[in-house]
């Protein structure tokens, strides 16, 4: 293969990954912007879906209107490679500084739970597009 072609392809890959990192950082910043003050616990929470922001933060959805930004006590190493996540709770109550996310054989203890105002987040995104 032509060495110039390899270098060109490699430079495109690096540029694409840099752009993806920036968009990941922007997405995480958006959740941070629309996250409220930390709460000690969330009652009647059942994990519906999740979005990994990075090794320190995870967004989880439960019932409609139940969106939370979780931060971990310590980085949850390689969480992005987990095929499935588990969320501990006691009788459906998720507690900060007690419960954890299980991923790839590790327990990632929850440091903070912050409710996310998804409605305001969607409205801000619509205004940006206009």
C-alpha positions in Angstrom: 0.0 0.0 0.0 1.0 3.6 -0.6 2.4 5.1 2.7 0.9 8.5 1.8 -2.6 6.9 1.5 -2.1 5.2 4.9 -1.1 8.5 6.5 -4.0 10.3 4.9 -6.5 7.6 6.2 -4.9 7.7 9.6 -5.3 11.5 9.8 -9.0 11.3 8.8 -9.5 8.7 11.6 -7.8 11.0 14.2 -9.8 14.0 13.0 -13.1 12.0 13.2 -12.3 10.7 16.7 -11.4 14.2 17.9 -14.8 15.4 16.6 -16.6 12.6 18.3 -14.8 13.4 21.6 -15.9 17.0 21.3 -19.5 16.0 20.7 -19.4 13.6 23.7 -18.0 16.4 25.8 -20.7 18.8 24.5 -23.4 16.2 25.3 -22.1 15.7 28.8 -22.0 19.5 29.3 -25.6 19.7 28.2 -26.7 17.1 30.8 -24.7 18.9 33.4 -26.3 22.2 32.5 -29.9 20.9 32.8 -29.2 18.7 35.9 -30.7 20.1 39.2 -29.3 19.9 42.7 -28.4 16.5 44.0 -31.0 14.4 45.8 -30.4 11.8 48.4 -32.6 9.2 46.9 -35.2 8.3 44.2 -38.2 6.2 45.2 -39.9 3.7 42.8 -37.1 3.8 40.3 -36.9 1.1 37.6 -34.1 1.4 35.1 -35.5 1.6 31.6 -32.4 2.8 29.7 -29.1 4.4 30.2 -26.5 6.5 28.4 -22.9 6.4 29.4 -21.2 9.9 29.3 -17.8 8.9 30.5 -16.1 6.8 33.3 -17.5 9.2 35.9 -21.0 9.9 34.7 -24.1 8.0 33.6 -27.6 9.2 32.6 -30.5 6.8 33.5 -34.1 6.9 32.6 -37.0 5.3 34.5 -40.6 6.1 34.1 -41.5 9.2 31.9 -40.1 12.3 33.7 -37.5 10.2 35.6 -34.2 11.2 34.1 -31.1 11.3 36.4 -27.5 12.2 36.0 -25.4 9.8 38.2 -21.8 10.5 39.2 -19.6 7.8 40.6 -17.3 7.9 43.7 -14.4 6.7 41.5 -14.1 6.2 37.8 -16.0 3.2 36.5 -13.3 1.8 34.3 -14.3 0.4 30.9 -18.0 0.9 31.6 -18.5 1.8 27.9 -17.6 -1.8 27.0 -20.2 -3.4 29.3 -22.9 -5.4 27.5 -25.3 -4.8 30.3 -25.6 -2.7 33.4 -27.2 -3.4 36.7 -28.5 -0.9 39.2 -28.8 -1.8 42.9 -31.7 -0.5 44.9 -33.5 -1.3 48.1 -37.2 -1.9 47.5 -37.1 0.2 44.4 -35.3 3.1 46.0 -32.0 4.3 44.6 -29.7 6.0 47.1 -26.6 8.1 46.7 -23.6 6.9 48.6 -25.2 3.5 49.1 -26.3 2.0 45.8 -24.1 1.2 42.8 -24.1 0.4 39.1 -22.6 -3.0 38.3 -20.7 -3.3 35.0 -18.1 -5.8 33.9 -17.8 -7.4 37.3 -17.2 -4.1 39.1 -19.4 -2.0 41.5 -19.4 1.6 40.7 -20.8 3.4 43.7 -23.1 6.3 43.1 -21.8 9.6 44.6 -24.6 11.9 43.4 -28.0 11.7 41.9 -29.2 14.8 40.0 -32.6 15.1 38.3 -32.4 16.2 34.7 -35.0 18.6 33.3 -35.3 16.9 29.9 -38.2 19.2 28.8 -36.0 22.3 29.2 -33.1 20.5 27.5 -35.3 19.6 24.4 -36.6 23.2 24.2 -33.0 24.6 24.3 -32.0 22.2 21.6 -34.9 23.3 19.4 -34.0 27.0 19.9 -30.4 26.2 18.8 -31.6 24.7 15.6 -33.8 27.7 14.8 
